[in-house]
Amino acid sequence: MELITNKAKLLSLKKGDCFLEVGRVAKQLGFVMEGVLRVCWYNNSGEDITRAFIPEHHFALNISSFNNETPSEVCFEAISNCKLLVFSKKDLTELSNTIPDWNGILLKITATALTNKSKISQNMLTQDATTRYLEFLKIYPGLTNRIPLSALASYLGIKQSSLSRIRKNIT
């Protein structure tokens, strides 16, 4: 634990700051200690589309950009003030060379995250808006009070007015 802690660096982000910007190569793995990040991209009309939220106690990483050293197509934006523990690629390599089965641990974390992401993506394609909202409440309890409704509506693939109607009908 001490070795891992010594490799971690604390990064503070203010609301609106980016942990990773579109077009930049991901150089670090983050672990959200406080706050919420959103993963977003911009469509051809310049509208930002929210793809995911990363609350406390979750990892923040564009794995494709990080592993392949390619520019990110998404932005990881702080939607509240955030504190992250970050590890550089060099730090992770050193941990891998020092800690037995470190890569196995990272593989399990990655597999779990990808499985969850796949399930959420499938639900977003097959469920109606009300069901998607109710699923969001289960997956991210308490998050609706901490994120902009516009970001939540974008994530759900609906207009903000539709989200307001759904919320009104549920309560």
C-alpha positions as CSV (number, residue, x, y, z in Angstrom):
1,M,0.0,0.0,0.0
2,E,2.8,2.4,0.8
3,L,4.4,1.8,-2.6
4,I,1.1,2.5,-4.4
5,T,0.5,5.6,-2.2
6,N,4.0,6.9,-2.9
7,K,3.3,6.7,-6.7
8,A,0.0,8.5,-6.5
9,K,-0.2,12.3,-7.0
10,L,-3.1,14.4,-5.9
11,L,-4.7,16.4,-8.6
12,S,-7.4,19.1,-7.8
13,L,-9.7,20.2,-10.6
14,K,-12.2,23.0,-10.4
15,K,-15.6,22.7,-11.9
16,G,-15.2,23.0,-15.7
17,D,-11.6,21.9,-15.8
18,C,-10.7,18.9,-17.9
19,F,-8.9,15.8,-16.7
20,L,-8.5,14.9,-20.4
21,E,-9.3,17.1,-23.4
22,V,-10.5,16.0,-26.8
23,G,-7.4,15.6,-29.1
24,R,-5.0,15.0,-26.3
25,V,-3.4,11.6,-25.5
26,A,-4.3,10.2,-22.1
27,K,-1.1,10.1,-20.1
28,Q,-2.5,9.2,-16.7
29,L,-5.0,7.0,-14.8
30,G,-7.2,8.8,-12.3
31,F,-9.1,7.7,-9.3
32,V,-11.8,10.1,-8.2
33,M,-11.6,10.8,-4.5
34,E,-14.1,13.7,-4.4
35,G,-16.4,15.1,-7.0
36,V,-17.8,14.0,-10.3
37,L,-16.4,13.9,-13.8
38,R,-18.5,13.5,-17.0
39,V,-17.3,12.0,-20.2
40,C,-18.5,13.9,-23.2
41,W,-17.9,14.5,-26.8
42,Y,-19.1,17.1,-29.4
43,N,-21.3,16.2,-32.3
44,N,-21.1,17.8,-35.8
45,S,-23.4,20.6,-34.6
46,G,-21.1,21.5,-31.7
47,E,-23.5,20.2,-29.1
48,D,-21.8,18.3,-26.2
49,I,-23.1,14.8,-25.6
50,T,-22.7,13.2,-22.2
51,R,-21.6,9.5,-22.4
52,A,-20.9,8.7,-18.8
53,F,-20.4,10.0,-15.3
54,I,-17.5,9.1,-13.0
55,P,-18.3,9.7,-9.3
56,E,-16.2,9.1,-6.2
57,H,-14.4,5.8,-5.8
58,H,-14.2,5.1,-9.6
59,F,-11.4,5.1,-12.0
60,A,-11.1,7.7,-14.8
61,L,-9.3,6.5,-17.9
62,N,-9.7,6.6,-21.7
63,I,-8.1,3.2,-22.0
64,S,-7.8,3.3,-25.8
65,S,-6.0,6.6,-25.8
66,F,-3.8,5.6,-22.9
67,N,-2.8,2.2,-24.3
68,N,-2.5,3.1,-27.9
69,E,-1.2,6.7,-27.4
70,T,-3.8,8.1,-29.7
71,P,-5.7,11.3,-29.3
72,S,-8.8,11.1,-27.2
73,E,-12.2,11.5,-28.9
74,V,-13.8,12.4,-25.6
75,C,-13.3,14.9,-22.8
76,F,-13.3,14.1,-19.1
77,E,-14.7,17.3,-17.5
78,A,-15.1,18.1,-13.9
79,I,-18.8,19.0,-13.3
80,S,-18.0,19.8,-9.7
81,N,-14.7,20.5,-7.9
82,C,-12.8,17.2,-7.9
83,K,-9.8,15.6,-6.2
84,L,-8.2,12.7,-8.0
85,L,-5.3,10.4,-7.3
86,V,-3.4,10.1,-10.6
87,F,-0.8,7.6,-11.8
88,S,1.4,8.1,-14.9
89,K,2.1,5.3,-17.3
90,K,5.6,5.2,-15.9
91,D,4.3,4.8,-12.3
92,L,2.0,2.0,-13.4
93,T,4.8,0.2,-15.2
94,E,7.0,0.5,-12.1
95,L,4.1,-0.9,-9.9
96,S,3.7,-3.7,-12.5
97,N,7.4,-4.6,-12.2
98,T,7.3,-4.5,-8.4
99,I,4.0,-5.9,-7.2
100,P,3.2,-9.5,-8.1
101,D,0.0,-9.8,-10.1
102,W,-0.4,-6.0,-10.4
103,N,-1.4,-6.5,-14.0
104,G,-4.0,-9.1,-13.0
105,I,-5.5,-6.6,-10.6
106,L,-5.7,-4.0,-13.3
107,L,-7.2,-6.5,-15.7
108,K,-10.0,-7.4,-13.2
109,I,-10.8,-3.7,-12.7
110,T,-10.9,-3.1,-16.5
111,A,-13.0,-6.2,-17.2
112,T,-15.5,-5.2,-14.5
113,A,-15.7,-1.6,-15.9
114,L,-16.1,-2.9,-19.5
115,T,-18.8,-5.3,-18.5
116,N,-20.8,-2.6,-16.6
117,K,-20.3,-0.2,-19.5
118,S,-21.6,-2.8,-22.0
119,K,-24.7,-3.5,-19.9
120,I,-25.5,0.2,-19.5
121,S,-25.0,0.8,-23.2
122,Q,-27.3,-2.1,-24.1
123,N,-30.0,-0.7,-21.7
124,M,-29.7,2.7,-23.2
125,L,-30.5,1.3,-26.6
126,T,-33.4,-0.9,-25.6
127,Q,-35.2,0.9,-22.8
128,D,-37.7,3.8,-22.9
129,A,-36.7,7.1,-21.4
130,T,-38.5,6.6,-18.1
131,T,-36.8,3.2,-17.6
132,R,-33.4,4.7,-18.5
133,Y,-33.9,7.4,-15.8
134,L,-34.9,4.8,-13.2
135,E,-31.9,2.7,-14.1
136,F,-29.7,5.8,-13.7
137,L,-31.1,6.4,-10.2
138,K,-30.1,2.8,-9.3
139,I,-26.6,2.9,-10.8
140,Y,-25.8,6.4,-9.6
141,P,-27.8,6.9,-6.3
142,G,-27.7,10.5,-5.1
143,L,-26.0,11.8,-8.3
144,T,-29.0,13.6,-9.8
145,N,-28.7,16.3,-7.1
146,R,-25.0,16.9,-8.0
147,I,-25.1,17.1,-11.8
148,P,-26.6,19.6,-14.2
149,L,-30.0,18.4,-15.5
150,S,-28.8,19.3,-19.0
151,A,-25.9,16.7,-18.7
152,L,-28.3,14.1,-17.3
153,A,-30.8,14.7,-20.2
154,S,-27.9,14.4,-22.7
155,Y,-26.8,11.2,-21.1
156,L,-30.3,9.7,-21.2
157,G,-30.6,10.9,-24.9
158,I,-33.7,13.1,-24.2
159,K,-34.5,16.8,-24.1
160,Q,-34.4,18.5,-20.7
161,S,-38.1,19.2,-20.9
162,S,-38.8,15.5,-21.3
163,L,-36.6,14.8,-18.3
164,S,-38.5,17.3,-16.2
165,R,-41.8,15.6,-17.2
166,I,-40.4,12.1,-16.3
167,R,-39.2,13.4,-12.9
168,K,-42.5,15.1,-12.2
169,N,-44.4,11.9,-13.0
170,I,-42.2,9.7,-10.8
171,T,-42.4,11.8,-7.7
